[in-house]
Amino acid sequence: MTSASGTATLLPFEEALEKFDPALGLEVHVELNTNTKMFCGCPAVFGGDPNTQVCPTCLGLPGAMPVVNRVAVESAIRIGLALNCSIAEWCRFARKNYFYPDMPKNFQTSQYDEPIAFEGWMDVDVDGETFRVEIERAHMEEDTGKSLHVGGSTGRIHGADHSLVDYNRAGIPLIEIVTKPITGAGEKAPAVARAYVAQLRDLIVALGVSEARMDQGNLRADVNLSLAPKGSGVLGTRTETKNVNSFRSVERAVRYEMQRHAAILDAGGSITQETRHWHEDTGVTTSGREKSDAEDYRYFPEPDLVPVAPSREWVEELRGTLPENPTARRARLQAEWGFSDLEMRDTVGAGALGLVEETVAAGVVPQAARKWWLSELARRANEQGTDVASLGVSPADVAGVQALVDAGTINDKLARQVFEGLYAGEGTPEEIVAARGLAIVSDDGALGAAVDNAIAANPDVAQKIRDGKVAAAGALIGAVMKEMRGQADAGRVRELVLERLS
């Protein structure tokens, strides 16, 4: 249902919750960081020139024979074990038949009813409440190529003059992690979706099987949402919002679809089962294509690949390589860092837990590391509509900035200018301080002249200090800082002010 202006009608969020129960389903694609592709020896490197990392196998040319990447299978098993899944003793690949220009074989090699991992779970914390997200399966597949639509205003095929296709990504190993319907979250459904994807990303990074950078498409979330009449206990018709690429957008997409579905159902309409596109700039979804059922893909076993049958010994060997459970890890870090429940919750909610941990490991005290990631960097991420992990600022950069603050080279105000330089790619923190001339001035000659100017310009304040009202010195220190663009050593300025007026 759309308004006369063409935009979707939304029911207020609170009203939607009074009338309907939401059910979530999340499908997360993880691009593995193997050296080569899933079924051939082509490099699996991000960012190469278009169509330079292809061969007959990943292009699906006649006669080409695929071979399974052992490292990808190993990563799939480790992901499954970390998600508390059972690991199949025998599974195989299937052909998923559908046509897309960026899929040259006309089918995607994937797994259907015989996934490598199944029946798992992950506990997700939201506002102190734990939600158990049940995992239906984690299966292996290959990525498709990438289409670029040229000439339109939106970058989508509608309105484009022509399209280009880059097959470098075709055949990159993927793991698709599919949840069972997540019910009972109510008003917290958007936050649960965000927390699940953020926690899953932390787990993937900890496993070391993917860079999991959402801005580069290493980790992409498809968000399924349906509503059912309040208390009915049934599942409604779902829509699937494809390729949402930030934690914030996952939360916004769920909230938007809840309100859109509710408006349609409340008006007596019905939901179309379809895929939808997420628009980051406007915060809305638009219709994609009607969603196919599994039988429409005409799955059948892949005849060119042998089944995968991991031995129990190998599975147990891989189990021994798993990192610490995320829930236990959060509890340990909170105790080590001395964060309050609220501080820890905000850190996890911002998707910054791993970043703070890496910054602390680089030598920064926990509160300082948290301060930068949840203030300056979170503000910047919010302005750009992305998440802190996608800003291009590393924990080592933050540690470098804090080291300069600790050394007295810059203060917090100047540090924010250093971050501006980091966003712009101007070099290391030290290089940015030198290039921008941001170092604090502690030379008595320059400071003394600025102090004299401040006293001359504020005779009433100076007289208060002479009369013993030392607290008034703050006004003169502020004047000096303003004249020196925040680069004065505030402690030395205070000493000079009091010396001159004693």
C-alpha positions in Angstrom: 0.0 0.0 0.0 1.4 3.4 -1.0 0.3 6.9 -0.6 -0.6 9.3 -3.4 3.0 10.5 -3.4 4.2 6.9 -4.0 5.7 6.4 -0.6 4.6 3.5 1.6 2.1 4.1 4.3 3.4 3.3 7.8 1.6 2.5 11.0 3.1 4.1 14.1 5.5 1.6 15.7 3.7 1.4 19.0 0.3 0.9 17.3 1.8 -1.9 15.1 3.0 -3.7 18.3 -0.5 -3.4 19.9 -2.0 -5.2 16.9 0.6 -7.6 15.6 3.4 -10.0 16.7 6.6 -9.8 14.6 8.6 -12.8 13.5 12.2 -12.4 12.2 14.3 -14.5 10.0 17.9 -13.6 9.2 20.1 -15.0 6.5 23.7 -13.9 6.7 26.2 -14.5 3.9 29.8 -14.7 5.0 32.5 -14.4 2.4 35.5 -16.6 3.5 39.0 -15.3 3.4 40.5 -18.3 1.6 43.4 -17.7 -0.9 41.5 -19.3 -3.7 37.9 -19.6 -4.8 35.4 -22.3 -3.8 35.8 -24.7 -6.7 38.9 -23.5 -8.6 42.4 -22.0 -8.1 41.5 -18.4 -9.0 42.6 -15.8 -6.4 39.9 -14.8 -4.0 41.3 -11.3 -3.6 39.0 -8.2 -3.2 39.4 -5.2 -5.5 41.2 -6.6 -8.6 40.6 -5.1 -12.0 37.3 -6.4 -13.4 37.4 -9.9 -14.9 41.1 -10.5 -14.2 40.5 -13.3 -11.6 38.5 -15.8 -13.6 38.9 -19.2 -15.3 36.7 -21.7 -17.2 35.5 -23.2 -13.9 34.2 -20.1 -12.2 32.9 -18.9 -15.5 31.0 -22.2 -16.0 32.4 -22.9 -19.4 31.7 -26.3 -20.9 34.0 -29.1 -19.8 35.3 -27.3 -16.7 35.4 -29.5 -13.6 35.1 -28.0 -10.1 37.1 -29.2 -7.1 36.1 -28.4 -3.5 38.3 -26.0 -1.5 39.4 -27.9 1.6 40.1 -24.7 3.6 36.5 -23.5 2.9 35.1 -26.7 4.2 37.3 -26.4 7.3 36.0 -22.8 7.9 32.4 -24.0 7.4 32.8 -26.7 10.0 34.4 -24.2 12.5 31.6 -21.8 12.0 29.0 -24.5 12.5 30.7 -25.7 15.7 30.9 -22.2 17.0 27.2 -21.8 16.5 26.5 -25.0 18.4 25.5 -26.9 15.3 25.6 -30.6 14.5 28.1 -31.3 11.7 26.9 -33.6 8.9 28.8 -36.9 8.5 27.9 -36.8 4.8 26.6 -33.9 2.7 26.7 -32.8 -0.9 26.3 -29.8 -3.1 23.4 -29.1 -5.3 22.6 -26.9 -8.3 20.3 -24.0 -7.6 18.8 -23.1 -11.0 18.0 -19.5 -11.8 19.1 -17.0 -14.3 21.0 -13.8 -13.4 23.5 -11.9 -15.7 26.2 -12.1 -13.0 25.9 -15.9 -12.7 27.4 -17.2 -15.9 26.6 -20.9 -15.3 22.9 -20.3 -15.0 22.9 -22.1 -11.7 24.6 -21.5 -8.4 26.5 -24.4 -6.7 25.1 -24.4 -3.2 23.8 -26.8 -0.6 20.0 -27.5 -0.3 18.7 -30.2 2.0 22.1 -31.6 3.0 24.0 -28.7 4.6 27.4 -29.1 6.3 26.0 -27.7 9.6 22.5 -27.7 11.1 20.4 -27.3 14.3 22.5 -24.8 16.3 21.9 -21.7 18.3 23.4 -18.4 19.6 22.3 -16.4 22.6 22.0 -12.7 22.0 21.8 -10.0 24.8 19.6 -7.0 24.3 19.2 -4.5 27.2 20.1 -7.1 29.7 17.7 -9.7 28.3 18.9 -12.8 26.6 17.3 -14.1 23.4 18.1 -17.5 22.0 18.4 -17.4 18.2 18.1 -20.9 16.8 20.1 -21.7 13.7 18.4 -23.8 11.1 21.5 -24.4 9.0 24.9 -23.1 7.8 25.6 -24.2 4.3 28.4 -23.8 1.8 28.0 -22.1 -1.6 29.7 -19.9 -4.1 29.2 -16.2 -4.6 27.9 -14.7 -7.8 29.6 -12.0 -10.0 28.7 -8.3 -9.6 26.6 -6.2 -11.9 27.2 -2.4 -12.3 24.4 -0.4 -13.8 25.5 2.8 -15.5 23.6 5.9 -16.4 20.8 6.0 -13.9 20.4 8.1 -10.8 20.2 5.3 -8.3 22.8 2.8 -9.5 20.0 0.3 -10.0 19.0 -1.3 -13.3 15.9 0.8 -13.6 16.8 3.9 -15.6 20.3 2.7 -16.4 21.7 3.1 -20.0 23.7 -0.1 -19.9 25.1 -2.7 -17.4 28.6 -4.1 -16.9 29.4 -7.4 -15.2 32.5 -8.2 -13.2 33.0 -12.0 -12.6 35.9 -11.7 -10.2 33.6 -12.4 -7.3 32.0 -15.4 -9.0 33.1 -18.5 -7.1 34.2 -16.8 -3.9 33.4 -19.2 -1.0 30.4 -18.2 1.0 28.8 -19.6 4.1 25.1 -18.8 4.4 23.8 -18.9 8.0 20.0 -19.2 8.2 18.0 -18.8 11.5 14.7 -20.3 12.3 11.9 -17.8 12.9 12.7 -15.6 15.8 9.5 -14.9 17.7 8.6 -13.3 21.0 11.0 -10.3 20.7 8.1 -7.8 20.4 9.3 -4.2 20.5 12.9 -5.4 20.7 12.7 -7.2 17.4 14.7 -4.5 15.5 17.3 -4.5 18.3 17.5 -8.3 18.4 18.2 -8.4 14.7 21.0 -5.8 15.0 22.5 -7.5 18.0 22.4 -10.9 16.3 24.3 -9.7 13.2 26.8 -7.7 15.3 27.5 -10.7 17.6 27.7 -13.0 14.6 30.3 -10.7 13.0 32.3 -10.7 16.2 32.3 -14.5 16.2 33.3 -14.7 12.5 36.2 -12.3 13.1 37.3 -14.2 16.2 37.3 -17.4 14.2 39.6 -15.7 11.6 37.6 -17.2 8.7 36.6 -13.8 7.1 37.4 -10.1 7.3 33.6 -9.7 7.8 33.7 -6.1 6.6 30.1 -5.2 5.8 31.3 -2.1 3.7 33.1 -4.5 1.4 30.3 -7.1 1.2 32.2 -9.7 3.2 29.2 -10.1 5.4 25.7 -9.3 4.1 22.4 -9.8 5.8 19.0 -10.6 4.3 16.3 -9.6 6.7 13.0 -11.6 6.7 10.0 -10.1 8.5 6.4 -11.1 8.9 3.6 -10.0 11.2 0.7 -12.1 12.6 -2.4 -10.9 14.5 -1.6 -10.4 18.2 -1.6 -13.6 20.1 -2.5 -15.8 17.1 0.7 -17.8 17.3 0.9 -18.2 13.5 3.4 -16.9 11.0 2.4 -14.3 8.5 3.6 -13.8 5.0 7.2 -12.6 4.9 9.2 -10.2 2.9 13.0 -10.4 2.5 15.0 -7.2 2.5 18.2 -8.1 0.6 21.8 -7.3 1.2 21.6 -4.9 4.2 25.2 -3.9 4.9 25.4 -2.3 8.3 24.2 -3.1 11.9 22.2 0.2 12.0 20.5 -0.6 8.7 19.5 -4.1 9.9 17.7 -2.5 12.8 16.1 0.3 10.7 15.0 -2.2 8.0 13.2 -4.4 10.5 11.5 -1.4 12.1 10.4 0.0 8.7 9.0 -3.3 7.5 7.1 -3.9 10.7 5.4 -0.5 10.3 4.8 -1.1 6.5 3.3 -4.6 7.0 1.2 -3.3 9.9 -0.3 -0.5 7.8 -1.2 -3.0 5.0 -2.7 -5.6 7.3 -4.5 -3.0 9.4 -6.2 -1.7 6.3 -7.4 -5.2 5.3 -4.8 -5.8 2.7 -2.4 -8.7 2.3 1.4 -8.9 2.1 3.1 -9.9 -1.1 5.9 -12.5 -0.6 8.8 -10.8 -2.3 12.3 -9.5 -2.0 12.8 -5.9 -1.3 15.6 -3.3 -1.7 16.9 -1.3 1.2 17.7 2.4 0.6 20.2 3.7 3.1 19.7 7.3 2.2 16.0 7.4 2.7 15.6 4.6 5.2 12.9 2.8 3.2 12.5 -0.4 1.3 11.1 -0.8 -2.2 9.8 -3.9 -4.0 12.3 -6.2 -5.8 10.8 -9.3 -7.2 8.3 -11.9 -6.0 10.0 -14.4 -3.8 10.4 -17.9 -5.2 9.8 -21.0 -3.2 12.5 -23.7 -3.0 10.8 -25.9 -5.6 11.0 -23.0 -8.1 14.8 -23.3 -8.1 14.6 -26.9 -9.2 17.5 -28.1 -7.0 19.2 -31.3 -7.9 22.5 -32.9 -6.7 25.6 -31.5 -8.3 27.0 -34.3 -10.5 30.5 -32.9 -10.9 31.4 -32.8 -7.2 31.9 -35.7 -4.8 30.1 -35.6 -1.5 31.8 -34.1 1.6 32.2 -36.5 4.5 34.3 -35.0 7.2 35.7 -37.6 9.6 34.8 -37.3 13.3 38.5 -37.0 14.2 38.8 -34.0 11.9 35.7 -32.3 13.3 37.0 -32.8 16.9 40.4 -31.5 15.9 38.7 -28.3 14.5 36.6 -28.0 17.7 39.8 -27.6 19.6 40.7 -24.5 17.6 37.5 -22.6 18.4 37.8 -19.2 20.2 36.2 -18.3 23.4 32.3 -18.3 23.4 31.1 -14.7 22.8 28.9 -14.6 25.9 31.7 -15.8 28.2 34.1 -13.4 26.4 31.8 -10.4 27.1 31.6 -11.4 30.8 35.3 -11.8 31.1 36.1 -8.5 29.3 33.6 -6.6 31.4 35.2 -7.9 34.6 38.7 -7.1 33.2 37.8 -3.6 32.1 35.6 -2.6 35.0 32.8 -1.4 32.7 29.3 -1.0 34.1 26.5 -3.0 32.6 25.3 0.1 30.7 28.8 0.8 29.4 29.2 -2.8 28.3 25.8 -2.9 26.7 26.5 0.3 24.8 29.8 -1.0 23.6 28.3 -4.2 22.3 25.3 -2.4 20.8 27.6 -0.1 18.9 29.4 -3.1 17.4 32.6 -1.9 19.0 33.5 -4.7 21.4 36.2 -6.2 19.2 37.5 -2.8 18.3 37.8 -1.7 21.9 39.5 -5.1 22.7 42.0 -4.6 20.0 42.7 -1.0 21.1 43.2 -2.1 24.7 45.6 -4.8 23.4 47.5 -2.0 21.6 48.2 -0.4 25.0 45.3 1.9 25.6 43.5 1.9 29.0 39.9 0.5 28.5 38.0 3.6 29.4 40.0 5.7 27.0 39.6 3.1 24.2 35.8 3.1 24.9 35.7 6.9 24.9 37.1 7.2 21.4 35.0 4.4 19.8 31.7 5.4 21.4 32.0 9.2 21.2 34.1 10.6 18.4 34.0 7.6 16.1 30.4 6.7 16.8 29.4 10.3 16.1 31.2 10.1 12.7 29.6 6.8 11.9 26.2 8.1 12.7 26.8 11.1 10.4 27.7 8.8 7.6 24.9 6.3 8.3 27.4 3.5 8.7 29.0 1.7 11.7 32.3 2.3 13.4 33.9 -0.8 11.9 33.4 0.7 8.4 35.1 4.1 9.0 38.6 3.0 8.0 40.1 3.9 11.3 41.9 1.0 13.0 42.5 0.2 16.6 46.2 0.9 16.0 45.2 4.4 14.8 43.2 5.0 18.0 46.1 3.8 20.1 48.4 6.2 18.2 46.1 9.1 18.9 45.8 8.2 22.6 49.6 7.8 22.9 50.0 11.4 21.6 47.4 12.6 24.2 49.2 10.7 27.0 52.5 12.2 26.0 51.1 15.7 26.2 51.7 16.3 22.4 48.0 17.0 21.8 44.9 17.2 24.0 41.4 15.7 23.4 40.2 18.7 21.3 43.2 18.5 19.0 42.8 14.7 18.9 39.5 15.2 17.2 41.3 17.1 14.4 43.7 14.2 14.1 40.7 11.9 13.6 39.6 14.2 10.8 42.9 13.6 9.2 42.6 9.9 9.6 39.1 9.9 7.9 40.8 11.8 5.0 43.6 9.3 4.8 46.3 11.8 5.6 48.7 9.3 7.2 49.5 8.1 10.7 48.5 10.2 13.7 52.0 11.4 14.1 52.2 12.5 10.5 48.9 14.3 10.7 50.0 16.2 13.9 53.2 17.3 12.0 51.4 18.2 8.8 48.6 20.1 10.4 50.8 21.7 13.1 48.6 20.4 15.9 51.2 19.9 18.6 50.5 21.7 21.9 52.5 24.9 22.5 54.3 24.9 25.9 56.9 27.5 25.1 56.8 30.3 27.7 57.6 33.0 25.2 54.5 32.3 23.1 52.3 31.5 26.0 53.4 34.5 28.0 52.5 36.9 25.2 49.1 35.3 24.9 48.6 35.6 28.7 49.5 39.3 28.6 47.0 39.9 25.8 44.3 38.1 27.8 45.0 40.1 31.0 45.0 43.4 29.0 41.7 42.5 27.3 40.0 41.4 30.6 41.0 43.9 33.4 38.0 43.1 35.5 38.8 39.4 35.5 42.4 40.1 36.3 41.4 42.3 39.3 39.2 39.5 40.7 42.2 37.1 40.6 44.4 39.8 42.3 41.6 40.0 45.0 42.0 36.3 45.6 39.3 34.8 43.4 41.5 32.2 41.8 38.6 30.4 40.2 38.3 33.4 37.8 41.5 32.3 36.1 39.5 29.9 33.9 38.2 32.9 31.9 41.7 34.0 31.1 42.8 30.5 30.3 39.9 30.2 27.9 40.9 33.4 26.2 44.4 32.2 25.7 43.2 28.8 24.4 41.0 30.7 21.9 43.8 32.9 20.7 46.1 29.8 20.3 43.4 27.7 18.6 43.3 25.2 21.4 47.0 24.4 21.1 48.2 26.0 24.4 49.4 23.9 27.3 46.5 24.7 29.7 48.4 23.8 32.8 51.3 26.0 32.0 48.9 28.9 31.0 47.3 28.7 34.4 50.7 28.9 36.1 51.7 32.0 34.1 48.4 33.7 34.8 48.7 33.3 38.5 52.4 34.3 38.4 51.6 37.5 36.6 48.7 38.4 38.9 50.1 37.4 42.3 
